[in-house]
Amino acid sequence: MAGSDGLAARLLEGDKRALARAISLVEDDDPAGWELVREVYPHTGKASVIGFTGPPGSGKSTLISALTRARREAGRSVGVLSIDPSSPFTQGALLGDRIRLSEHFLDAEVFIRSMANRGALGGLSEAALQAALLMDASGKQDVFVETVGVGQAEVDVIDHADTVVLVLMPGSGDSIQALKAGVMEIPDVMVINKADHPLTDTMIREIRGVLSLAPQRGWRVPIVKTEAIRGEGIDPLVERLDEHRDYIVAEGTLSERRRRNLRNEVLALAGARLRRRLEEQLSEDPEFARLLDAVVERKLDPASAASSILERAVADESSR
């Protein structure tokens, strides 16, 4: 197998250093990284991808650490991808690799990576999506994707996971905000972490009330109480995750969901690359400067300016 110095072959064999190198290439937007993704893509689709979303402070990292421990005890290999807020200075991940996951760093069958979201709406960058694919290709049986807790804009996590877990904690204003319909439509499994709080049962009643108003699907969203820092409630959570996996496989919706996910991913990548191309083309374009001046002077509205730019871009492509 070709690849960069046999990188693809080593990645497919499960080499952690090869996987780390591959993700770095993609994160740096190196053409070699995208070529590598093309090469290993036929070997993906085997991992169970679980997305974790929820407000900051709800304990997602601690929960993932406990789940990783449980999966390893069951003999499964695990990849963890944590999407962090971007540093405004370096565009790197501010939080670095999660401290709560440090107990797994030396485990050869666990791979942990933090990546910056780089301002992506919903907390996921195009490089992060490819990183999850690379983890899958390297043989990780479970891939946990933890997104930065940014509220309703985070709903795009549903586009990149087989199962979506919404993590909340009682007694938090952020958690109450998460009860909004836009977020409550996301999860396949709900977790109330730090469940020793006196308001836990009240919160569960509120959530059940909101869920009862939603269109009833075949899958009834379970609510699991956990104390992740003490490992409590993890076994029931594993059971619910396995039940959801079995359900979507039996119903045939796993393939439908993945088709929808991949469609959205293709559109997201195309949109991001089109925007970059437009920005490069327009950076020194006098006509664009003229249009922008007209918008600033209130002689032209932004939508009309955008339509003009797109018409020019399409015309330029057609003339090539």
BAMI-293363 format. One line per field, with one value per residue (C-alpha): x negated, y, z; residue number from 1; residue in three letters. Coordinates in nm, 3 decimals, always signed. Example, Ala and Ser with C-alpha at 12.3 -4.5 7.8 and 13.67 -1.06 7.14 Angstrom:
// BAMI-293363
c1: [-1.230 -1.367]
c2: [-0.450 -0.106]
c3: [+0.780 +0.714]
pos: [1 2]
code: [Ala Ser]
//
This chain:
// BAMI-293363
c1: [+0.000 -0.128 -0.063 -0.320 -0.615 -0.380 -0.172 +0.156 +0.038 -0.081 +0.244 +0.452 +0.240 +0.341 +0.012 +0.089 -0.195 -0.077 +0.274 +0.145 -0.060 +0.233 +0.466 +0.200 +0.170 +0.546 +0.561 +0.287 +0.484 +0.183 +0.268 +0.092 +0.350 +0.644 +0.473 +0.435 +0.805 +0.887 +0.663 +0.802 +1.167 +1.273 +1.164 +1.398 +1.756 +1.685 +1.662 +1.954 +1.946 +2.107 +2.140 +2.156 +2.302 +2.419 +2.341 +1.991 +1.937 +2.185 +1.902 +1.879 +1.505 +1.540 +1.829 +1.630 +1.336 +1.565 +1.718 +1.371 +1.279 +1.594 +1.534 +1.173 +1.282 +1.506 +1.200 +1.291 +1.050 +1.148 +1.079 +1.171 +1.197 +1.253 +1.344 +1.226 +1.277 +1.013 +0.748 +0.793 +0.415 +0.298 +0.620 +0.517 +0.719 +0.728 +0.793 +0.551 +0.601 +0.855 +0.712 +0.995 +0.883 +0.522 +0.561 +0.596 +0.295 +0.066 +0.323 +0.217 +0.581 +0.699 +0.625 +0.715 +0.699 +0.813 +0.879 +0.984 +1.327 +1.180 +1.507 +1.708 +2.081 +2.192 +1.846 +1.715 +1.448 +1.403 +1.070 +1.245 +1.478 +1.181 +1.006 +1.300 +1.274 +0.903 +0.970 +1.225 +0.975 +0.712 +0.936 +1.095 +1.420 +1.574 +1.515 +1.637 +1.675 +1.709 +1.813 +1.760 +2.073 +2.208 +2.581 +2.820 +2.558 +2.412 +2.695 +2.472 +2.323 +2.624 +2.478 +2.166 +2.263 +2.453 +2.576 +2.603 +2.582 +2.697 +2.530 +2.696 +2.653 +2.920 +2.923 +2.769 +2.916 +2.728 +2.911 +3.247 +3.147 +3.070 +3.434 +3.516 +3.669 +3.373 +3.145 +3.401 +3.459 +3.096 +3.038 +3.087 +2.983 +2.994 +2.763 +2.818 +2.467 +2.376 +2.707 +2.657 +2.792 +3.126 +3.285 +3.215 +3.565 +3.724 +3.509 +3.598 +3.969 +3.914 +3.726 +3.993 +4.252 +4.060 +3.998 +4.368 +4.446 +4.211 +4.328 +4.317 +4.055 +4.006 +3.713 +3.806 +3.521 +3.396 +3.277 +2.982 +2.860 +2.482 +2.211 +1.932 +1.653 +1.738 +1.827 +2.191 +2.455 +2.200 +2.315 +2.679 +2.555 +2.351 +2.663 +2.873 +2.605 +2.590 +2.970 +2.982 +2.716 +2.909 +3.230 +3.099 +2.930 +3.249 +3.468 +3.231 +3.196 +2.821 +2.751 +3.011 +2.857 +2.508 +2.624 +2.776 +2.463 +2.234 +2.458 +2.437 +2.062 +2.010 +2.218 +2.034 +1.693 +1.803 +1.942 +1.627 +1.400 +1.620 +1.606 +1.226 +1.199 +1.426 +1.229 +0.905 +1.048 +1.211 +0.929 +0.779 +1.076 +1.159 +1.516 +1.572 +1.433 +1.677 +1.969 +1.865 +1.839 +2.192 +2.317 +2.141 +2.293 +2.639 +2.672 +2.682 +2.815 +2.593 +2.813 +2.796 +2.418 +2.390 +2.604 +2.382 +2.067 +2.210 +2.325 +1.974 +1.817 +2.044 +1.975 +1.599 +1.617 +1.824 +1.577 +1.283]
c2: [+0.000 +0.340 +0.632 +0.858 +0.633 +0.338 +0.544 +0.399 +0.040 +0.113 +0.296 +0.000 -0.226 -0.015 +0.170 +0.456 +0.674 +0.633 +0.731 +1.039 +1.141 +1.088 +1.307 +1.580 +1.580 +1.621 +1.886 +2.082 +2.053 +1.877 +1.720 +1.404 +1.377 +1.392 +1.141 +0.912 +0.943 +0.845 +0.541 +0.405 +0.507 +0.165 +0.015 +0.234 +0.183 -0.089 +0.121 +0.214 +0.595 +0.757 +1.134 +1.310 +1.656 +1.874 +2.190 +2.262 +2.119 +1.834 +1.581 +1.451 +1.381 +1.196 +0.996 +0.904 +0.798 +0.566 +0.428 +0.373 +0.172 -0.040 -0.101 -0.198 -0.445 -0.597 -0.633 -0.359 -0.101 +0.265 +0.596 +0.925 +1.250 +1.563 +1.878 +2.180 +2.554 +2.709 +2.939 +3.279 +3.301 +2.959 +2.798 +2.498 +2.310 +2.520 +2.237 +1.985 +1.614 +1.570 +1.531 +1.297 +1.058 +1.045 +0.699 +0.557 +0.726 +0.425 +0.172 +0.054 -0.012 +0.342 +0.644 +0.993 +1.312 +1.669 +1.893 +2.254 +2.324 +2.629 +2.814 +2.549 +2.595 +2.314 +2.254 +2.018 +2.101 +1.918 +1.781 +1.633 +1.433 +1.285 +1.211 +0.995 +0.809 +0.752 +0.608 +0.376 +0.269 +0.197 -0.068 +0.115 -0.066 +0.225 +0.587 +0.844 +1.198 +1.465 +1.807 +2.141 +2.239 +2.532 +2.475 +2.462 +2.533 +2.195 +2.004 +1.899 +1.625 +1.421 +1.422 +1.233 +0.958 +0.630 +0.704 +1.046 +1.091 +1.416 +1.469 +1.704 +1.777 +1.891 +2.234 +2.408 +2.690 +2.552 +2.223 +2.399 +2.575 +2.233 +2.141 +2.355 +2.157 +2.202 +2.010 +1.767 +1.632 +1.521 +1.239 +0.865 +0.829 +1.090 +1.091 +1.285 +1.298 +1.408 +1.247 +1.270 +1.626 +1.684 +1.824 +1.514 +1.364 +1.703 +1.738 +1.389 +1.472 +1.792 +1.602 +1.333 +1.608 +1.763 +1.427 +1.341 +1.643 +1.530 +1.308 +0.951 +0.744 +0.370 +0.418 +0.547 +0.768 +0.627 +0.849 +0.710 +0.848 +0.837 +0.944 +0.911 +1.016 +0.714 +0.485 +0.458 +0.400 +0.313 -0.049 +0.055 +0.320 +0.059 -0.157 +0.130 +0.210 -0.155 -0.170 +0.133 -0.016 -0.343 -0.151 +0.054 -0.253 -0.460 -0.181 -0.117 +0.248 +0.229 +0.226 +0.502 +0.714 +0.666 +0.758 +1.078 +1.147 +1.101 +1.318 +1.597 +1.550 +1.573 +1.893 +2.039 +1.969 +2.109 +2.421 +2.480 +2.438 +2.656 +2.932 +2.909 +2.920 +3.224 +3.401 +3.339 +3.458 +3.767 +3.880 +4.108 +4.135 +4.502 +4.411 +4.249 +4.560 +4.770 +4.549 +4.565 +4.943 +4.954 +4.739 +4.958 +5.269 +5.105 +5.123 +4.744 +4.485 +4.191 +3.924 +4.094 +4.128 +3.759 +3.663 +3.872 +3.704 +3.355 +3.436 +3.556 +3.248 +3.012 +3.207 +3.189 +2.811 +2.765 +2.963 +2.744]
c3: [+0.000 -0.098 +0.136 +0.292 +0.379 +0.438 +0.678 +0.553 +0.603 +0.957 +1.034 +0.919 +1.140 +1.441 +1.495 +1.738 +1.616 +1.257 +1.362 +1.546 +1.242 +1.007 +1.216 +1.234 +0.853 +0.814 +1.086 +0.907 +0.580 +0.428 +0.089 +0.208 +0.484 +0.245 +0.017 +0.318 +0.398 +0.038 +0.070 +0.397 +0.351 +0.210 +0.542 +0.752 +0.867 +1.122 +1.440 +1.662 +1.671 +1.976 +2.004 +2.340 +2.368 +2.654 +2.851 +2.985 +3.331 +3.291 +3.317 +2.962 +2.984 +3.315 +3.172 +2.861 +3.079 +3.278 +2.958 +2.811 +3.118 +3.079 +2.709 +2.771 +3.040 +2.772 +2.546 +2.298 +2.156 +2.194 +2.020 +2.190 +1.996 +2.208 +2.019 +2.219 +2.187 +1.965 +2.101 +1.935 +1.907 +1.792 +1.664 +1.873 +2.133 +2.449 +2.690 +2.547 +2.604 +2.876 +3.226 +3.320 +3.047 +3.165 +3.320 +2.967 +2.806 +2.841 +2.718 +2.372 +2.279 +2.363 +2.146 +2.273 +2.071 +2.135 +1.838 +1.798 +1.655 +1.475 +1.503 +1.320 +1.375 +1.600 +1.741 +1.474 +1.216 +0.888 +1.012 +1.318 +1.096 +0.913 +1.243 +1.346 +1.014 +1.070 +1.417 +1.259 +0.991 +1.255 +1.408 +1.700 +1.774 +1.967 +1.874 +2.127 +1.991 +2.259 +2.133 +2.301 +2.495 +2.295 +2.331 +2.039 +1.773 +1.866 +1.704 +1.413 +1.634 +1.521 +1.171 +1.269 +1.513 +1.514 +1.866 +2.030 +2.407 +2.570 +2.908 +3.157 +3.524 +3.769 +3.929 +3.630 +3.426 +3.126 +3.166 +3.169 +2.846 +2.699 +2.747 +2.444 +2.161 +1.928 +2.164 +2.301 +1.951 +1.928 +2.177 +2.148 +2.514 +2.790 +3.091 +3.411 +3.553 +3.908 +3.997 +4.375 +4.348 +4.531 +4.213 +4.003 +4.024 +3.951 +3.643 +3.520 +3.551 +3.350 +3.081 +3.057 +3.020 +2.731 +2.566 +2.586 +2.366 +2.090 +1.802 +1.927 +1.750 +1.766 +2.003 +2.346 +2.470 +2.801 +3.086 +3.280 +3.613 +3.664 +3.906 +3.654 +3.888 +4.108 +3.820 +3.928 +3.663 +3.394 +3.349 +3.289 +3.044 +2.852 +2.835 +2.694 +2.436 +2.328 +2.315 +2.087 +1.862 +1.839 +1.771 +1.479 +1.329 +1.359 +1.221 +0.932 +1.036 +1.097 +0.724 +0.668 +0.941 +0.804 +0.454 +0.592 +0.797 +0.497 +0.278 +0.534 +0.568 +0.191 +0.180 +0.482 +0.326 -0.008 +0.160 +0.364 +0.063 -0.156 +0.104 +0.123 -0.255 -0.272 +0.000 -0.187 -0.518 -0.369 -0.141 -0.406 -0.643 -0.714 -0.816 -0.475 -0.306 -0.508 -0.407 -0.041 -0.057 -0.197 +0.091 +0.347 +0.188 +0.201 -0.177 -0.209 +0.036 +0.145 -0.016 -0.357 -0.324 -0.239 -0.540 -0.765 -0.629 -0.680 -1.035 -1.118 -0.960 -1.159 -1.479 -1.420 -1.364 -1.681 -1.892 -1.790]
pos: [1 2 3 4 5 6 7 8 9 10 11 12 13 14 15 16 17 18 19 20 21 22 23 24 25 26 27 28 29 30 31 32 33 34 35 36 37 38 39 40 41 42 43 44 45 46 47 48 49 50 51 52 53 54 55 56 57 58 59 60 61 62 63 64 65 66 67 68 69 70 71 72 73 74 75 76 77 78 79 80 81 82 83 84 85 86 87 88 89 90 91 92 93 94 95 96 97 98 99 100 101 102 103 104 105 106 107 108 109 110 111 112 113 114 115 116 117 118 119 120 121 122 123 124 125 126 127 128 129 130 131 132 133 134 135 136 137 138 139 140 141 142 143 144 145 146 147 148 149 150 151 152 153 154 155 156 157 158 159 160 161 162 163 164 165 166 167 168 169 170 171 172 173 174 175 176 177 178 179 180 181 182 183 184 185 186 187 188 189 190 191 192 193 194 195 196 197 198 199 200 201 202 203 204 205 206 207 208 209 210 211 212 213 214 215 216 217 218 219 220 221 222 223 224 225 226 227 228 229 230 231 232 233 234 235 236 237 238 239 240 241 242 243 244 245 246 247 248 249 250 251 252 253 254 255 256 257 258 259 260 261 262 263 264 265 266 267 268 269 270 271 272 273 274 275 276 277 278 279 280 281 282 283 284 285 286 287 288 289 290 291 292 293 294 295 296 297 298 299 300 301 302 303 304 305 306 307 308 309 310 311 312 313 314 315 316 317 318 319 320]
code: [Met Ala Gly Ser Asp Gly Leu Ala Ala Arg Leu Leu Glu Gly Asp Lys Arg Ala Leu Ala Arg Ala Ile Ser Leu Val Glu Asp Asp Asp Pro Ala Gly Trp Glu Leu Val Arg Glu Val Tyr Pro His Thr Gly Lys Ala Ser Val Ile Gly Phe Thr Gly Pro Pro Gly Ser Gly Lys Ser Thr Leu Ile Ser Ala Leu Thr Arg Ala Arg Arg Glu Ala Gly Arg Ser Val Gly Val Leu Ser Ile Asp Pro Ser Ser Pro Phe Thr Gln Gly Ala Leu Leu Gly Asp Arg Ile Arg Leu Ser Glu His Phe Leu Asp Ala Glu Val Phe Ile Arg Ser Met Ala Asn Arg Gly Ala Leu Gly Gly Leu Ser Glu Ala Ala Leu Gln Ala Ala Leu Leu Met Asp Ala Ser Gly Lys Gln Asp Val Phe Val Glu Thr Val Gly Val Gly Gln Ala Glu Val Asp Val Ile Asp His Ala Asp Thr Val Val Leu Val Leu Met Pro Gly Ser Gly Asp Ser Ile Gln Ala Leu Lys Ala Gly Val Met Glu Ile Pro Asp Val Met Val Ile Asn Lys Ala Asp His Pro Leu Thr Asp Thr Met Ile Arg Glu Ile Arg Gly Val Leu Ser Leu Ala Pro Gln Arg Gly Trp Arg Val Pro Ile Val Lys Thr Glu Ala Ile Arg Gly Glu Gly Ile Asp Pro Leu Val Glu Arg Leu Asp Glu His Arg Asp Tyr Ile Val Ala Glu Gly Thr Leu Ser Glu Arg Arg Arg Arg Asn Leu Arg Asn Glu Val Leu Ala Leu Ala Gly Ala Arg Leu Arg Arg Arg Leu Glu Glu Gln Leu Ser Glu Asp Pro Glu Phe Ala Arg Leu Leu Asp Ala Val Val Glu Arg Lys Leu Asp Pro Ala Ser Ala Ala Ser Ser Ile Leu Glu Arg Ala Val Ala Asp Glu Ser Ser Arg]
//
